[in-house]
Amino acid sequence: MRGRRMITGANPGEPVIRTAIFDLDGTLLDSTPDIAHAVNRVFARHGLDRTEPSLIAEMVGNGAQRLVGDLLIRQRIPAAPSDIDYLTAAYLEAYAEEPLREGRLYPHVAEDLARLQALGWRLGVCTNKPQALTLSILEATGLGSYFLAVRGADSVPARKPDPGHLLAVLEDLGGGTALYVGDTEVDEATAQAAGVAFRGVAWAAPGRLSVPEAARLSRIADLAASSVA
Ligand SMILES: O=C(O)COP(=O)(O)O
């Protein structure tokens, strides 16, 4: 064991899990204000409607392209794939200018990741954000050093809910048994398809998870206490 403290499973003989992979938006970081700011800025430039951040929070999780496409559908704007490509590129460019404007880590995230790391956990990120933006945000929030593997949507052949996305992060971490921690149905479906145990966070937006509230993590550090699948 690499950690200073021995973690034992609930029942003797059950495997002890010390690998955790995290979703980013809505799980580690409340990025809704920054996503909303960037996408609304670009939409306004093209005479399109503004969308309330609270509604955007319900739509994030399937990547930038899908968010832009879904916002256009909501506004009943017929758009060719090339229009969606163009607006997505403009949105991501605007976002990259201010990767951390008003976005904030959820309470205790940094200290809890530090605790898991100190206990010898291998930690990774599996997000549908683009890789470069993900790395900028991890650096800006000071979380970068906790993760041994990070994969954004454009660093794999197919993004979440394709199980290959999560499994690529797990392979980067050396394989074995892991937990995936997320806040949306996309994360839940990805974990299920990959055969990885899932933990939902207590601060997920209403209606996005089927995991009962009582079974959700109220703190990330709670993973250390329930590390058996
Ligand atoms: O959809 C996105 O842009 C990112 O979402 P995720 O970090 O929850 O995967």
The ligand as an ORCA input file, in Angstrom:
! r2SCAN-3c Opt
* xyz 0 1
  O     -20.917     19.151    -21.441
  C     -19.855     19.723    -21.141
  O     -19.416     20.717    -21.768
  C     -19.010     19.227    -20.019
  O     -19.728     18.503    -19.113
  P     -19.091     17.488    -18.040
  O     -17.880     18.127    -17.419
  O     -20.242     17.355    -17.084
  O     -18.778     16.235    -18.787
*
